[in-house]
Amino acid sequence: MAKSILQKDKECYLCRRFYNLCTVRGLEEQHILYGHGRRALSEQYGLKVWLCHHNEPPLGVHFDPGARRVLEQAAQFAFDELHGPGSFARVFGEEI
């Protein structure tokens, strides 16, 4: 299990990013990329964050395409910063 490359503290990633709030209650781990073996790669490379709005409508990342897109773009940026430009596309077969 790799640690997240997007955050160090166990707090809601989106609450911190958008509202500068340290939300620590009701957290669930979210693998940013999923489907077709991408969840395993998310785990392997640390592309995961803590969320307080994980699977609850309407703000949960599984219901809000905008929130999901923010996470996917942040994952691509962090991955390319850590592994070099274009590395995300090489590993995941696409750019976000």
C-alpha positions as CSV (number, residue, x, y, z in Angstrom):
1,M,0.0,0.0,0.0
2,A,1.5,3.3,-1.1
3,K,0.9,6.5,0.7
4,S,-0.9,9.2,-1.1
5,I,1.3,11.4,-3.3
6,L,-1.4,14.2,-3.1
7,Q,-1.7,14.7,0.7
8,K,0.2,14.0,3.9
9,D,-2.5,14.7,6.5
10,K,-5.6,12.6,7.0
11,E,-8.2,15.3,6.2
12,C,-10.7,15.8,3.5
13,Y,-8.7,16.8,0.4
14,L,-11.6,18.8,-1.2
15,C,-12.5,20.7,2.0
16,R,-8.9,21.7,2.4
17,R,-8.5,22.7,-1.3
18,F,-11.7,24.6,-1.8
19,Y,-12.5,26.0,1.7
20,N,-9.2,25.7,3.6
21,L,-11.0,23.6,6.2
22,C,-9.4,20.7,8.1
23,T,-12.3,18.2,8.0
24,V,-11.3,14.9,9.8
25,R,-14.7,13.3,10.5
26,G,-16.4,10.8,8.3
27,L,-13.4,10.3,6.1
28,E,-13.2,7.6,3.5
29,E,-10.3,6.8,1.2
30,Q,-10.9,7.5,-2.5
31,H,-8.8,5.9,-5.2
32,I,-8.8,8.7,-7.8
33,L,-8.6,6.4,-10.8
34,Y,-10.8,3.3,-11.0
35,G,-12.1,0.7,-13.5
36,H,-10.1,-1.5,-15.9
37,G,-7.2,-2.1,-13.5
38,R,-6.8,1.6,-12.8
39,R,-7.8,1.2,-9.1
40,A,-4.9,-1.2,-8.5
41,L,-2.5,1.3,-10.2
42,S,-4.0,4.1,-8.1
43,E,-3.1,2.1,-5.0
44,Q,0.3,1.2,-6.3
45,Y,1.3,4.8,-7.1
46,G,-0.5,6.5,-4.3
47,L,-3.2,8.2,-6.3
48,K,-5.7,8.4,-3.5
49,V,-7.0,11.0,-1.1
50,W,-9.2,11.2,2.0
51,L,-12.7,12.6,1.4
52,C,-15.6,13.4,3.7
53,H,-18.0,13.5,0.7
54,H,-17.1,10.2,-0.8
55,N,-20.2,8.4,-1.9
56,E,-23.0,10.6,-0.8
57,P,-25.2,12.6,-3.2
58,P,-25.0,15.4,-4.4
59,L,-21.5,16.4,-3.3
60,G,-19.9,12.9,-3.2
61,V,-17.2,12.4,-5.8
62,H,-19.1,9.5,-7.3
63,F,-22.0,11.9,-8.1
64,D,-20.2,15.1,-8.9
65,P,-18.3,15.0,-12.2
66,G,-16.6,18.3,-11.5
67,A,-15.2,17.1,-8.2
68,R,-14.0,13.9,-9.9
69,R,-12.3,15.9,-12.6
70,V,-10.5,18.1,-10.1
71,L,-9.1,14.9,-8.4
72,E,-8.1,13.4,-11.7
73,Q,-6.3,16.5,-12.8
74,A,-4.5,16.8,-9.4
75,A,-3.5,13.2,-9.7
76,Q,-2.0,13.7,-13.2
77,F,-0.1,16.8,-12.1
78,A,1.3,15.1,-8.9
79,F,2.3,12.0,-10.8
80,D,4.1,13.9,-13.6
81,E,5.8,16.1,-11.0
82,L,7.1,13.0,-9.2
83,H,7.9,10.7,-12.2
84,G,8.6,13.2,-14.9
85,P,6.6,15.0,-17.7
86,G,4.4,12.6,-19.7
87,S,4.8,9.7,-17.2
88,F,1.1,9.7,-16.3
89,A,0.1,9.1,-20.0
90,R,2.7,6.3,-20.3
91,V,1.5,4.4,-17.2
92,F,-2.2,5.1,-17.5
93,G,-2.5,5.2,-21.3
94,E,-4.0,8.7,-21.4
95,E,-3.9,12.2,-20.2
96,I,-6.8,13.7,-18.1
